[in-house]
Amino acid sequence: MRRRKYGPGLRTANQIRSVREITSTTSSAKAKACVQSTGAKTCVVSAIVISYNTAQLTRSCLIALQQSIDLESAEVIVVDNNSKDESVAMIRMEFPYVRVIENKRNLGFGAANNLAMAAATGEFFLLVNSDAVVGEGAVERMIEMMQEQPKAGAVVPQLLNADGTLQRSVWRYPSPLRIWADAFWLPKLFPENAVLGDFRSWAHDAKQKVEWAIGACLMVRRSVFEEIGGFDERFFMYAEETDWQKCMTAAGWEVWLTPDAKVIHLGGGSGKGYATVTEQFYHSQDLYLLKHYGWAGLIAARLAIFIGSFARAFIWLFCRASIDGSVEDYNKNRRHRCWLGWRAASRWKSIFRAREHWTDDSGRQTTRKARCFTL
């Protein structure tokens, strides 16, 4: 069995368990039903929600989970990343069966989920964003998908927007080649091409093996966590689910989507604002490329973003009449492309500052290729 390579910033399961866990003082009889005093793995599903200043969204999320899972065979764990609102008090008062893990600081999405998965008892881990509302029967359909596909390490539902329209949620793994292709609209021009195409034209309406899916709602086998470890905690927010699913694929597991399970994803629940979230997203993408493709891959990808962004902004400047949407949307997209091109050329300081976290104990880089595992 291959084990996940834990570099700086990562925790082993034993180290995670050593972190102090503060749980609810009251538990319902149903919640106790799936946890024995011996600590044996008796739950079918461990639902895990990460909370950060999202009290109202977390309430809606937990209500939906309560209606979607059988608490006789499931448990619900909420990890609170040092929220400043009434999140923890609300959970303990309204959902006494929930196990609460309170962090004294915001550890980020991946690290918080790792804490919960190390403490969970279920055969399957259901990772749910606080801004996601799980539909009726969705959990059961995802478990059925796991049973149908024994190689499925992760299963995702069909995500919907608040108005019920489809939210595209599955993609191919980012790479310098794909970023170059996307810079010049090649995936849109050749959507069915095996190399250039992606899932953006797919209606997400059939059971299918995919490359990776966004982590708004993700069911993972316990055995996957035990084999390869959890999220790489060096990703604070964004790209951690992409990296984790890539490591699953490298270990021989598959990622499947089932449209029979439906989840509403509102999006942006814990974000601090558009500018901050956008910078964090692209910073995490840089770290992903650095980890899996090295400095040469990151530089190649940034060059593609720089050239592609300004090329698009230039073309839009002279083709404004043919652009669909309002003038405000047009100007917003053009400004974003100009900012993205400028960022690709100038924002290197944060990457060099993070460099020390992407080296092994001897100081050598561990980011060349997809080194998720040791032999």
C-alpha positions as CSV (number, residue, x, y, z in Angstrom):
1,M,0.0,0.0,0.0
2,R,1.3,3.4,-0.9
3,R,1.1,6.2,1.7
4,R,0.7,9.9,1.2
5,K,3.9,11.8,1.4
6,Y,3.5,14.2,4.3
7,G,5.7,17.3,3.8
8,P,5.8,20.5,5.8
9,G,2.4,21.8,6.6
10,L,0.8,18.3,6.6
11,R,-0.3,16.2,9.5
12,T,-0.4,12.5,9.9
13,A,-3.7,11.0,11.3
14,N,-2.1,10.5,14.7
15,Q,-1.0,14.1,14.8
16,I,-4.5,15.2,13.8
17,R,-6.0,13.2,16.6
18,S,-3.8,14.9,19.1
19,V,-5.4,18.2,18.5
20,R,-7.9,19.1,21.2
21,E,-11.5,18.4,20.3
22,I,-14.2,20.4,22.0
23,T,-17.6,18.7,21.4
24,S,-21.2,19.5,22.2
25,T,-22.1,18.8,25.9
26,T,-25.4,17.3,24.9
27,S,-26.1,14.5,22.4
28,S,-29.3,13.0,21.2
29,A,-30.0,9.3,21.5
30,K,-30.0,9.0,17.7
31,A,-26.5,10.4,17.4
32,K,-25.2,8.0,20.1
33,A,-26.6,5.1,18.2
34,C,-23.8,4.9,15.6
35,V,-20.9,5.4,18.0
36,Q,-19.9,2.7,20.4
37,S,-18.0,3.4,23.6
38,T,-15.1,1.4,22.2
39,G,-14.7,3.9,19.3
40,A,-15.4,1.2,16.7
41,K,-16.3,2.3,13.2
42,T,-20.1,1.8,13.3
43,C,-21.5,4.7,11.2
44,V,-22.3,4.4,7.6
45,V,-21.8,8.1,6.8
46,S,-20.0,10.9,8.6
47,A,-21.2,14.2,7.4
48,I,-18.7,17.0,7.8
49,V,-19.4,20.7,7.6
50,I,-16.8,23.5,7.9
51,S,-18.1,26.7,9.4
52,Y,-16.6,30.1,9.3
53,N,-18.8,33.1,10.1
54,T,-21.7,31.4,8.2
55,A,-24.3,30.9,11.0
56,Q,-27.4,31.3,8.8
57,L,-26.0,29.2,6.0
58,T,-24.8,26.5,8.4
59,R,-28.3,26.3,9.9
60,S,-29.8,25.7,6.4
61,C,-27.1,23.2,5.6
62,L,-27.7,21.2,8.8
63,I,-31.5,21.3,8.5
64,A,-31.1,19.8,5.0
65,L,-28.7,17.2,6.2
66,Q,-31.0,16.3,9.1
67,Q,-33.7,15.6,6.5
68,S,-31.5,13.7,4.1
69,I,-29.6,11.3,6.4
70,D,-30.6,8.7,9.0
71,L,-29.0,9.6,12.3
72,E,-29.3,6.0,13.4
73,S,-26.5,5.2,11.0
74,A,-24.8,8.5,10.5
75,E,-23.1,11.3,12.4
76,V,-22.7,15.0,11.8
77,I,-19.5,16.8,12.6
78,V,-19.0,20.6,12.3
79,V,-15.6,22.1,12.4
80,D,-15.7,25.8,13.3
81,N,-12.7,27.8,12.1
82,N,-12.9,30.4,14.9
83,S,-16.1,32.1,13.8
84,K,-16.8,35.5,15.3
85,D,-20.6,35.2,14.9
86,E,-23.0,33.0,16.8
87,S,-22.3,29.8,14.8
88,V,-21.2,27.6,17.6
89,A,-23.9,28.6,20.0
90,M,-26.5,28.2,17.4
91,I,-25.3,24.7,16.5
92,R,-25.2,23.6,20.1
93,M,-28.7,25.0,20.9
94,E,-30.5,23.9,17.7
95,F,-28.6,20.7,16.7
96,P,-27.5,19.0,20.0
97,Y,-26.6,15.8,18.2
98,V,-23.8,17.5,16.2
99,R,-20.2,17.0,17.3
100,V,-18.5,20.4,17.2
101,I,-14.8,20.9,16.9
102,E,-13.7,24.4,17.7
103,N,-10.5,25.7,16.3
104,K,-8.8,28.7,17.9
105,R,-7.8,30.1,14.5
106,N,-8.9,29.7,10.9
107,L,-7.0,26.6,9.7
108,G,-8.4,26.7,6.2
109,F,-10.7,24.3,4.4
110,G,-8.4,21.3,4.0
111,A,-6.9,21.3,7.5
112,A,-10.4,21.6,9.1
113,N,-11.7,18.7,7.1
114,N,-8.6,16.6,8.0
115,L,-9.4,17.1,11.7
116,A,-12.9,15.9,11.2
117,M,-12.1,12.9,9.1
118,A,-9.5,11.8,11.6
119,A,-12.2,11.9,14.3
120,A,-15.0,10.5,12.2
121,T,-16.3,6.9,12.5
122,G,-18.1,6.5,9.2
123,E,-17.4,4.2,6.3
124,F,-18.0,7.2,4.0
125,F,-17.1,10.8,4.6
126,L,-19.6,13.3,3.2
127,L,-17.8,16.7,3.0
128,V,-20.4,19.5,2.6
129,N,-19.8,23.2,2.3
130,S,-21.9,25.3,4.7
131,D,-23.4,27.1,1.7
132,A,-24.6,23.8,0.2
133,V,-28.1,22.4,0.7
134,V,-28.3,18.6,0.3
135,G,-31.4,17.4,-1.6
136,E,-33.7,14.7,-0.4
137,G,-32.3,11.2,-1.1
138,A,-29.0,12.7,-2.3
139,V,-26.8,10.9,0.3
140,E,-28.5,7.6,-0.4
141,R,-27.9,7.9,-4.1
142,M,-24.3,8.8,-3.6
143,I,-23.8,5.7,-1.4
144,E,-25.4,3.6,-4.1
145,M,-23.0,5.0,-6.6
146,M,-20.1,4.0,-4.3
147,Q,-21.5,0.5,-4.2
148,E,-21.9,0.3,-7.9
149,Q,-18.4,1.5,-8.6
150,P,-15.9,-0.3,-6.2
151,K,-13.0,1.8,-7.6
152,A,-14.8,5.0,-6.9
153,G,-12.8,6.9,-4.3
154,A,-15.0,9.9,-4.5
155,V,-18.6,10.5,-5.7
156,V,-20.1,13.9,-6.3
157,P,-23.7,15.0,-6.9
158,Q,-25.2,17.2,-9.6
159,L,-24.8,20.8,-8.3
160,L,-27.6,23.3,-8.9
161,N,-27.7,27.1,-8.5
162,A,-30.2,28.7,-6.2
163,D,-32.7,29.1,-9.1
164,G,-32.5,25.4,-10.0
165,T,-30.3,25.8,-13.0
166,L,-27.2,23.6,-13.6
167,Q,-24.0,24.6,-11.9
168,R,-21.0,23.2,-13.8
169,S,-18.9,21.4,-11.4
170,V,-16.6,18.9,-13.0
171,W,-13.4,19.7,-15.0
172,R,-10.2,18.3,-16.3
173,Y,-7.1,18.6,-14.2
174,P,-5.3,22.0,-14.7
175,S,-2.0,21.8,-16.6
176,P,0.2,24.2,-18.5
177,L,-1.0,22.6,-21.8
178,R,-4.6,23.0,-20.8
179,I,-4.1,26.6,-19.7
180,W,-2.4,27.4,-23.1
181,A,-5.4,25.8,-24.8
182,D,-7.9,27.7,-22.7
183,A,-6.1,31.0,-23.3
184,F,-7.1,30.8,-27.0
185,W,-10.7,29.3,-26.6
186,L,-9.6,25.9,-27.9
187,P,-11.8,23.9,-25.5
188,K,-14.8,25.9,-26.8
189,L,-13.8,25.3,-30.4
190,F,-13.2,21.6,-29.9
191,P,-15.4,20.5,-27.0
192,E,-15.3,16.8,-28.0
193,N,-11.6,16.6,-28.5
194,A,-10.0,14.1,-26.1
195,V,-7.0,16.5,-25.4
196,L,-8.5,20.0,-25.8
197,G,-12.1,19.4,-24.8
198,D,-13.4,19.5,-21.3
199,F,-16.7,19.0,-19.5
200,R,-18.1,22.5,-19.9
201,S,-20.5,21.5,-22.7
202,W,-21.7,18.4,-20.8
203,A,-25.1,18.6,-19.2
204,H,-24.1,16.6,-16.1
205,D,-27.1,14.4,-16.7
206,A,-25.6,10.9,-16.7
207,K,-23.5,8.8,-14.4
208,Q,-19.9,9.3,-15.5
209,K,-16.4,9.0,-14.4
210,V,-14.8,12.5,-14.3
211,E,-11.4,13.9,-13.6
212,W,-12.2,16.2,-10.6
213,A,-15.1,18.0,-9.2
214,I,-15.4,21.1,-7.0
215,G,-15.6,20.3,-3.3
216,A,-19.0,21.8,-2.4
217,C,-20.3,18.3,-1.7
218,L,-17.9,15.3,-1.9
219,M,-18.4,11.8,-0.7
220,V,-15.1,9.9,0.0
221,R,-14.4,6.4,1.1
222,R,-12.7,6.1,4.5
223,S,-10.2,3.7,2.9
224,V,-9.1,6.5,0.6
225,F,-8.3,8.7,3.6
226,E,-6.5,5.8,5.3
227,E,-4.5,5.0,2.2
228,I,-3.4,8.4,0.9
229,G,-4.1,10.8,3.7
230,G,-6.3,13.9,3.7
231,F,-6.0,17.3,2.0
232,D,-2.7,18.9,1.5
233,E,-2.9,21.6,4.2
234,R,-0.5,23.8,2.4
235,F,-3.5,24.9,0.3
236,F,-5.4,27.2,2.6
237,M,-8.4,27.6,0.4
238,Y,-9.1,26.5,-3.2
239,A,-7.3,23.9,-5.3
240,E,-7.1,21.5,-2.3
241,E,-9.9,19.4,-3.7
242,T,-8.3,19.3,-7.1
243,D,-4.9,18.2,-5.6
244,W,-6.6,15.6,-3.4
245,Q,-8.6,14.1,-6.3
246,K,-5.4,14.0,-8.5
247,C,-3.7,12.1,-5.7
248,M,-6.7,9.7,-5.6
249,T,-6.3,9.1,-9.3
250,A,-2.6,8.5,-9.0
251,A,-3.4,5.8,-6.4
252,G,-5.8,4.1,-8.8
253,W,-9.1,5.5,-7.5
254,E,-11.8,7.1,-9.6
255,V,-14.1,10.1,-9.3
256,W,-17.7,9.6,-10.3
257,L,-20.7,12.0,-10.7
258,T,-24.3,10.8,-10.2
259,P,-27.1,13.1,-11.4
260,D,-29.5,11.2,-9.2
261,A,-28.1,13.1,-6.2
262,K,-28.9,16.8,-6.3
263,V,-27.4,19.5,-4.1
264,I,-28.0,23.3,-4.3
265,H,-24.7,25.2,-4.0
266,L,-25.0,28.9,-3.2
267,G,-21.3,29.8,-3.5
268,G,-19.1,32.3,-1.7
269,G,-20.4,31.6,1.8
270,S,-17.1,32.1,3.6
271,G,-15.5,34.5,1.2
272,K,-14.1,37.8,2.4
273,G,-14.9,39.8,-0.8
274,Y,-14.5,39.4,-4.5
275,A,-10.9,40.8,-4.7
276,T,-9.6,38.7,-1.8
277,V,-11.3,35.5,-3.0
278,T,-10.1,36.0,-6.5
279,E,-6.5,36.5,-5.5
280,Q,-6.6,33.5,-3.2
281,F,-8.1,31.4,-6.0
282,Y,-5.3,32.2,-8.4
283,H,-2.6,31.9,-5.7
284,S,-3.8,28.4,-4.9
285,Q,-3.8,27.6,-8.6
286,D,-0.2,28.7,-8.8
287,L,0.7,26.5,-5.8
288,Y,-1.0,23.5,-7.5
289,L,1.0,24.0,-10.7
290,L,4.2,24.5,-8.8
291,K,3.5,21.2,-6.9
292,H,2.6,19.1,-9.9
293,Y,4.6,20.7,-12.7
294,G,7.5,22.5,-11.1
295,W,8.8,26.0,-11.8
296,A,9.0,25.4,-15.5
297,G,5.3,24.4,-15.6
298,L,4.3,27.4,-13.5
299,I,6.2,29.9,-15.6
300,A,4.8,28.3,-18.8
301,A,1.2,28.5,-17.4
302,R,1.7,32.2,-16.3
303,L,3.0,33.1,-19.7
304,A,-0.1,31.5,-21.3
305,I,-2.3,33.5,-18.9
306,F,-0.5,36.7,-19.7
307,I,-0.7,36.4,-23.4
308,G,-4.2,35.0,-23.5
309,S,-5.6,37.6,-21.1
310,F,-4.4,40.6,-23.0
311,A,-5.2,39.0,-26.4
312,R,-8.8,38.5,-25.2
313,A,-9.0,42.0,-23.8
314,F,-7.7,43.4,-27.1
315,I,-10.1,41.4,-29.2
316,W,-13.1,42.4,-27.0
317,L,-12.1,46.0,-27.4
318,F,-12.8,45.8,-31.2
319,C,-15.7,43.2,-31.1
320,R,-17.8,44.8,-28.4
321,A,-20.9,44.8,-30.5
322,S,-20.8,41.0,-30.8
323,I,-20.3,40.3,-27.1
324,D,-23.4,38.9,-25.4
325,G,-24.5,40.5,-22.2
326,S,-24.7,44.0,-20.8
327,V,-22.1,46.7,-21.1
328,E,-21.4,46.4,-17.4
329,D,-20.6,42.7,-17.8
330,Y,-18.5,43.4,-20.8
331,N,-16.4,46.0,-19.0
332,K,-16.1,43.8,-15.9
333,N,-14.8,40.9,-17.9
334,R,-12.4,43.0,-19.8
335,R,-11.0,44.6,-16.5
336,H,-10.7,41.1,-15.0
337,R,-8.7,39.9,-18.0
338,C,-6.4,42.9,-17.8
339,W,-5.9,42.3,-14.1
340,L,-5.2,38.6,-14.7
341,G,-2.6,39.3,-17.3
342,W,-0.9,41.9,-15.0
343,R,-1.0,39.4,-12.1
344,A,0.6,36.7,-14.2
345,A,3.5,39.0,-15.0
346,S,4.1,40.7,-11.6
347,R,2.7,38.7,-8.7
348,W,5.7,36.4,-7.8
349,K,6.5,37.5,-4.3
350,S,3.8,35.4,-2.6
351,I,5.0,32.3,-4.5
352,F,8.6,32.8,-3.4
353,R,7.5,33.4,0.1
354,A,5.6,30.1,0.1
355,R,8.6,28.3,-1.4
356,E,9.8,27.0,2.0
357,H,6.6,25.1,2.5
358,W,7.1,23.2,-0.7
359,T,10.5,21.6,0.0
360,D,11.4,18.4,1.8
361,D,13.5,18.1,5.0
362,S,16.8,18.5,3.0
363,G,15.6,21.7,1.4
364,R,15.1,20.2,-2.1
365,Q,12.0,20.9,-4.0
366,T,9.3,18.2,-3.9
367,T,7.1,19.9,-6.4
368,R,8.5,18.4,-9.6
369,K,5.8,16.2,-11.1
370,A,2.8,14.8,-9.2
371,R,4.6,13.4,-6.1
372,C,1.6,12.5,-4.1
373,F,3.1,9.3,-2.8
374,T,6.3,7.6,-1.8
375,L,6.9,4.1,-3.0
